Amino acid sequence: MKNCITRMSPLLGGALLVCSSLAGVALAAEELPGVYKSNPNIHVYLPRHPAAGVSSNVALPVWNGSFSYSGRTTNYTMVGTTPSTGASTTIPTVIIPIAIKIGTSRFTPNTKLSNGRTVTQNTVMSPLFDSSTTYTQGGVDVGTTQYEDAFQRANFWGQVSSHTGYHLLLGGPTVMKVHTLKPPARDGKTGSPFGLKVGLVDIDWLDPKLEALLGTLKIQANTLPIFLFYNTYLTEEGECCIGGYHSYTGSQAYSIASYVSQSGDFSQDVSALSHEIGEWIDDPLINNSVPQCGSGAILEVGDPLEGDANYGAYPYAVNGFTYHLQDLVTLPYFGAPPTTSVNSQFTFQGTKIAVCKNGG
């Protein structure tokens, strides 16, 4: 296992990873949570920068809750409204396709797949945005809706079962034009870690480019921006492979995911994106600490299951295509009362797992 190095950022105006917002204080980076990775030896650190140009006049709707476990109280912030209100929230969503140019190779979400749709189009038609699938978890119908909404309803079924109007939906999405990035030779190359030729891009080179783009596009803070890549993995100090992550600049939460076209590969179709959206919902500000799961553990609902068979993904056939969406842990996994979730399940798919077994 490689050594993990904590880096400092002279540009930082707040706590790294925004565990707090201490203006003007530069703090050491923590390991970036919410990274969907195939290699457990990758330990990602990213300095956080205030995002210039982000329009914060309309804030991301969030709510707060808490639970106690083993004498410790966990406080959390999540996207939407409290499930007990029975209210429905729709978050505007923007997909920003990112093409990566490395030498003569170009990996772009405009690529057409075998079904005739582009990568971006296939993503838009996936269960992440399509609402035609009925989700029956452990024999309980939790709704005919989008995948992440079904997960969050199941996550809080103890409340939602009697407040059935509760939903957390992704609006749109609005699809922006493709933006092309050309990493220098030291930060970008091609390779075949799983047998398919892909782009390999250093995450520390990439992330500042994406944050700058957020400022240029002036996306409002109440919106979920998704940077969509195709057949591209991110690397950290040369180590592969990262399929996606979610982050927060201090004013804007955002998600990043790669759509990999080869069946069975890590980050297959929308699996990485399902992981990152689920974690954005339940830890949008990356500050939901769960110390009972270990020092520095964060309430990240995808990370504990990405090491399962098929990287924790389950197939769903929608719109003439079989998508793969990752299972996500529910709050009882972190120590909340089992009655919080549907059938007291510790994961959306009902995987048997102990409290904090795989950390946070």
C-alpha positions as CSV (number, residue, x, y, z in Angstrom):
1,M,0.0,0.0,0.0
2,K,1.4,3.4,-0.9
3,N,2.0,6.1,1.5
4,C,-0.7,8.9,1.6
5,I,0.6,12.4,1.5
6,T,-1.4,15.3,2.8
7,R,-1.0,18.4,0.6
8,M,-1.6,22.1,1.4
9,S,-3.4,24.6,-0.8
10,P,-2.3,28.2,-0.7
11,L,-5.6,29.1,-2.5
12,L,-7.8,27.6,0.0
13,G,-10.4,29.9,1.6
14,G,-12.2,27.2,3.7
15,A,-11.7,23.8,5.3
16,L,-10.6,21.2,2.8
17,L,-13.4,19.0,1.7
18,V,-15.6,21.6,3.4
19,C,-16.0,19.9,6.7
20,S,-16.4,23.5,7.9
21,S,-16.1,26.9,6.4
22,L,-13.3,28.7,8.1
23,A,-12.7,31.6,5.8
24,G,-9.1,32.6,5.3
25,V,-7.6,29.5,7.0
26,A,-5.6,27.0,4.9
27,L,-6.0,23.5,6.3
28,A,-4.4,20.1,5.4
29,A,-6.4,18.0,3.0
30,E,-8.2,14.9,4.1
31,E,-8.7,11.9,2.0
32,L,-11.5,12.6,-0.5
33,P,-14.5,10.5,0.3
34,G,-17.0,9.3,-2.2
35,V,-14.4,8.1,-4.7
36,Y,-15.6,5.2,-6.8
37,K,-12.4,3.2,-7.3
38,S,-11.3,-0.3,-8.3
39,N,-8.0,-0.2,-6.4
40,P,-8.3,0.1,-2.6
41,N,-4.7,1.4,-2.5
42,I,-5.7,4.7,-4.1
43,H,-6.0,7.4,-1.4
44,V,-7.2,10.6,-3.0
45,Y,-6.5,14.1,-1.7
46,L,-7.8,17.2,-3.4
47,P,-7.3,20.8,-2.3
48,R,-10.6,22.6,-2.2
49,H,-10.9,26.0,-3.9
50,P,-13.6,28.6,-3.6
51,A,-15.5,28.4,-6.9
52,A,-15.5,31.7,-8.7
53,G,-18.6,32.6,-10.5
54,V,-21.0,30.1,-9.0
55,S,-24.4,31.7,-8.6
56,S,-25.5,31.0,-5.0
57,N,-28.7,33.1,-5.0
58,V,-30.7,29.9,-4.9
59,A,-29.4,27.5,-2.4
60,L,-29.4,23.7,-2.7
61,P,-32.4,22.5,-0.6
62,V,-31.1,20.4,2.3
63,W,-32.5,19.1,5.6
64,N,-30.9,17.9,8.8
65,G,-31.3,14.8,10.9
66,S,-29.6,12.6,13.5
67,F,-29.4,9.2,15.1
68,S,-27.5,7.6,18.0
69,Y,-25.5,4.5,18.0
70,S,-23.2,3.0,20.7
71,G,-23.4,6.2,22.8
72,R,-22.5,8.5,19.8
73,T,-24.8,10.9,18.0
74,T,-24.5,11.2,14.2
75,N,-25.8,14.5,12.7
76,Y,-26.3,14.6,9.0
77,T,-27.3,16.9,6.1
78,M,-29.1,15.5,3.1
79,V,-30.6,16.9,-0.1
80,G,-34.3,17.6,-0.3
81,T,-36.9,17.8,2.5
82,T,-37.5,15.8,5.6
83,P,-39.2,12.5,4.6
84,S,-41.8,12.9,7.4
85,T,-43.2,16.0,5.6
86,G,-44.3,13.9,2.6
87,A,-43.1,16.6,0.3
88,S,-41.6,16.1,-3.1
89,T,-38.4,17.9,-4.2
90,T,-37.0,18.2,-7.7
91,I,-33.4,19.2,-8.2
92,P,-32.5,20.8,-11.5
93,T,-29.8,18.6,-13.1
94,V,-27.2,19.6,-15.7
95,I,-25.0,17.1,-17.6
96,I,-21.8,18.5,-18.8
97,P,-20.2,16.0,-21.3
98,I,-16.4,16.1,-21.1
99,A,-14.3,14.8,-24.0
100,I,-10.7,13.8,-23.3
101,K,-8.1,14.2,-26.0
102,I,-4.9,12.2,-25.6
103,G,-2.6,12.2,-28.6
104,T,-4.7,10.9,-31.5
105,S,-7.3,9.3,-29.2
106,R,-10.5,11.1,-28.3
107,F,-12.9,9.8,-25.6
108,T,-16.1,11.7,-26.0
109,P,-19.7,11.1,-24.6
110,N,-20.9,12.0,-28.1
111,T,-19.7,8.5,-29.2
112,K,-22.6,6.4,-30.5
113,L,-23.2,3.1,-28.9
114,S,-24.4,-0.2,-30.5
115,N,-28.0,0.8,-29.8
116,G,-27.6,3.9,-31.9
117,R,-27.7,6.3,-29.0
118,T,-24.8,8.4,-27.8
119,V,-23.3,7.9,-24.4
120,T,-25.0,11.0,-23.1
121,Q,-28.4,10.0,-24.6
122,N,-28.1,6.5,-23.1
123,T,-27.3,8.1,-19.7
124,V,-30.4,10.4,-19.9
125,M,-32.6,7.4,-20.7
126,S,-31.2,5.4,-17.8
127,P,-33.2,4.6,-14.5
128,L,-31.3,7.6,-13.0
129,F,-33.7,9.9,-14.9
130,D,-36.4,7.6,-16.2
131,S,-39.3,7.1,-13.9
132,S,-40.9,4.0,-15.4
133,T,-39.4,1.3,-13.1
134,T,-41.3,-0.1,-10.1
135,Y,-38.8,-0.9,-7.3
136,T,-39.9,-3.8,-5.1
137,Q,-37.4,-4.2,-2.3
138,G,-37.8,-7.2,-0.1
139,G,-41.3,-7.6,-1.3
140,V,-42.2,-4.0,-0.6
141,D,-43.2,-1.6,-3.5
142,V,-41.3,1.6,-2.6
143,G,-42.4,3.4,-5.8
144,T,-42.5,3.6,-9.6
145,T,-39.9,6.3,-9.9
146,Q,-36.2,7.1,-10.5
147,Y,-33.5,4.8,-9.0
148,E,-32.1,7.3,-6.5
149,D,-35.6,8.4,-5.4
150,A,-36.5,4.8,-4.8
151,F,-33.3,4.3,-2.8
152,Q,-34.0,7.3,-0.6
153,R,-37.6,6.3,-0.1
154,A,-36.4,2.8,1.0
155,N,-33.7,4.5,3.1
156,F,-36.4,6.3,5.2
157,W,-39.3,3.8,4.7
158,G,-40.1,4.0,8.4
159,Q,-41.4,7.5,7.6
160,V,-42.2,7.4,3.9
161,S,-44.6,4.4,4.3
162,S,-47.0,6.7,6.0
163,H,-46.0,9.9,4.1
164,T,-46.1,8.5,0.6
165,G,-45.8,11.9,-1.1
166,Y,-42.1,12.1,-0.3
167,H,-39.8,12.1,-3.3
168,L,-36.4,13.4,-4.3
169,L,-36.2,13.6,-8.1
170,L,-33.7,14.7,-10.6
171,G,-35.1,17.3,-13.0
172,G,-34.4,17.4,-16.7
173,P,-31.6,16.8,-17.2
174,T,-30.3,19.8,-19.3
175,V,-27.5,18.6,-21.5
176,M,-24.8,21.1,-22.3
177,K,-22.3,21.1,-25.2
178,V,-19.3,18.9,-25.0
179,H,-16.2,20.5,-23.5
180,T,-12.8,19.0,-24.6
181,L,-9.9,18.8,-22.3
182,K,-6.3,17.9,-23.4
183,P,-4.2,16.8,-20.5
184,P,-0.4,17.2,-20.9
185,A,1.6,14.0,-21.4
186,R,2.5,13.7,-17.7
187,D,-1.2,13.8,-16.7
188,G,-2.8,11.9,-19.5
189,K,-2.2,8.7,-21.4
190,T,-4.0,5.7,-22.8
191,G,-4.1,2.2,-21.3
192,S,-6.1,-1.0,-21.0
193,P,-6.4,-1.8,-17.3
194,F,-9.4,-4.1,-18.0
195,G,-8.7,-5.0,-21.6
196,L,-10.5,-2.0,-23.2
197,K,-8.5,1.0,-24.4
198,V,-9.3,3.9,-22.2
199,G,-8.0,7.4,-21.3
200,L,-6.1,7.7,-18.0
201,V,-6.2,11.2,-16.5
202,D,-4.6,12.4,-13.3
203,I,-7.4,13.5,-10.9
204,D,-5.3,16.3,-9.4
205,W,-4.8,17.8,-12.9
206,L,-8.5,17.4,-13.8
207,D,-10.4,18.6,-10.7
208,P,-9.3,22.3,-10.9
209,K,-10.2,22.3,-14.6
210,L,-13.7,21.1,-13.7
211,E,-14.1,23.6,-10.9
212,A,-13.1,26.4,-13.2
213,L,-15.6,25.3,-15.7
214,L,-18.3,25.4,-13.0
215,G,-17.5,29.1,-12.5
216,T,-17.5,29.8,-16.3
217,L,-20.9,28.1,-16.8
218,K,-22.4,30.0,-13.8
219,I,-24.5,27.0,-12.7
220,Q,-26.8,27.9,-9.8
221,A,-26.1,26.3,-6.4
222,N,-29.5,24.6,-6.3
223,T,-28.5,22.5,-9.3
224,L,-26.6,19.2,-9.6
225,P,-23.9,19.5,-12.2
226,I,-22.7,16.1,-13.5
227,F,-19.5,15.9,-15.5
228,L,-19.9,12.9,-17.8
229,F,-16.8,11.1,-19.2
230,Y,-16.6,8.2,-21.6
231,N,-14.1,5.3,-21.4
232,T,-11.9,7.3,-19.1
233,Y,-10.5,6.4,-15.7
234,L,-8.9,8.9,-13.3
235,T,-5.6,8.1,-11.7
236,E,-3.9,9.2,-8.5
237,E,-0.1,9.4,-8.6
238,G,-0.1,7.0,-11.5
239,E,-2.4,4.4,-9.8
240,C,-5.6,3.3,-11.5
241,C,-8.6,3.3,-11.4
242,I,-11.1,5.9,-10.3
243,G,-14.5,5.8,-12.1
244,G,-16.0,8.9,-10.4
245,Y,-16.3,11.1,-7.3
246,H,-18.4,13.8,-5.8
247,S,-17.2,17.0,-4.2
248,Y,-18.2,20.4,-2.9
249,T,-16.5,23.7,-3.5
250,G,-18.0,25.6,-0.5
251,S,-20.9,26.9,-2.7
252,Q,-21.5,24.2,-5.3
253,A,-21.8,20.4,-4.9
254,Y,-21.1,18.4,-8.1
255,S,-20.6,14.8,-9.3
256,I,-18.2,13.2,-11.8
257,A,-18.6,9.8,-13.4
258,S,-17.2,7.8,-16.3
259,Y,-19.4,5.7,-18.6
260,V,-17.4,2.6,-19.6
261,S,-18.8,0.8,-22.6
262,Q,-17.3,-2.7,-22.1
263,S,-19.7,-5.2,-20.4
264,G,-18.5,-6.3,-16.9
265,D,-15.8,-3.7,-16.6
266,F,-15.4,-1.4,-13.6
267,S,-17.6,1.7,-14.0
268,Q,-19.8,-0.1,-16.5
269,D,-22.4,2.2,-18.1
270,V,-24.1,4.3,-15.3
271,S,-22.8,2.3,-12.3
272,A,-20.3,5.0,-11.3
273,L,-22.9,7.7,-11.7
274,S,-25.5,5.8,-9.6
275,H,-22.8,5.6,-6.9
276,E,-22.0,9.3,-7.0
277,I,-25.5,10.6,-7.2
278,G,-26.5,8.4,-4.2
279,E,-23.6,9.9,-2.2
280,W,-24.4,13.4,-3.3
281,I,-28.0,13.0,-2.0
282,D,-26.9,11.7,1.4
283,D,-23.7,13.7,1.9
284,P,-23.9,16.7,-0.4
285,L,-21.6,18.9,1.6
286,I,-19.2,16.1,2.5
287,N,-19.5,16.8,6.2
288,N,-21.6,13.9,7.5
289,S,-19.1,12.3,9.9
290,V,-19.8,8.8,11.2
291,P,-17.0,8.2,13.8
292,Q,-18.5,4.8,14.7
293,C,-17.2,3.5,11.3
294,G,-13.7,4.6,12.0
295,S,-11.5,7.7,12.3
296,G,-12.4,10.1,9.5
297,A,-15.3,8.0,8.2
298,I,-18.0,9.9,6.3
299,L,-21.6,8.9,5.6
300,E,-20.9,7.7,2.0
301,V,-23.5,5.2,0.9
302,G,-21.8,3.8,-2.1
303,D,-18.2,3.2,-0.9
304,P,-19.0,0.2,1.4
305,L,-20.4,-1.9,-1.5
306,E,-18.1,-1.1,-4.5
307,G,-16.0,-4.2,-3.6
308,D,-19.0,-6.5,-4.0
309,A,-19.5,-8.9,-7.0
310,N,-19.9,-6.9,-10.2
311,Y,-18.6,-3.9,-8.2
312,G,-21.9,-3.8,-6.3
313,A,-24.0,-3.2,-9.5
314,Y,-27.4,-4.7,-10.3
315,P,-29.0,-4.9,-13.8
316,Y,-32.1,-3.0,-14.8
317,A,-33.6,-3.2,-18.3
318,V,-35.1,0.1,-19.3
319,N,-35.7,1.7,-22.7
320,G,-34.2,-1.2,-24.7
321,F,-30.9,-1.3,-22.7
322,T,-29.7,-3.2,-19.6
323,Y,-28.1,-0.7,-17.2
324,H,-26.1,-1.5,-14.1
325,L,-26.8,0.5,-11.0
326,Q,-24.8,0.2,-7.8
327,D,-26.4,-1.0,-4.5
328,L,-26.3,1.6,-1.8
329,V,-26.2,1.2,2.0
330,T,-29.1,2.6,4.1
331,L,-28.8,4.4,7.4
332,P,-29.0,1.3,9.6
333,Y,-25.6,0.3,8.1
334,F,-24.2,3.4,9.9
335,G,-26.0,2.5,13.2
336,A,-29.4,4.1,12.8
337,P,-32.3,2.1,14.1
338,P,-33.1,-0.8,11.7
339,T,-36.7,0.4,11.5
340,T,-35.5,3.5,9.6
341,S,-35.3,1.5,6.3
342,V,-37.6,-0.8,4.4
343,N,-37.7,-4.3,6.0
344,S,-34.8,-3.0,8.3
345,Q,-32.5,-3.6,5.3
346,F,-28.9,-2.4,5.6
347,T,-28.7,-1.9,1.8
348,F,-31.2,-1.0,-0.9
349,Q,-30.9,-4.5,-2.5
350,G,-31.0,-6.3,0.9
351,T,-27.4,-7.3,1.1
352,K,-26.5,-8.9,4.5
353,I,-23.9,-6.7,6.0
354,A,-22.9,-5.7,9.6
355,V,-22.8,-2.1,10.9
356,C,-19.8,-0.3,9.5
357,K,-18.4,-3.5,8.2
358,N,-16.6,-1.8,5.3
359,G,-16.1,1.6,6.9
360,G,-17.7,4.8,5.7
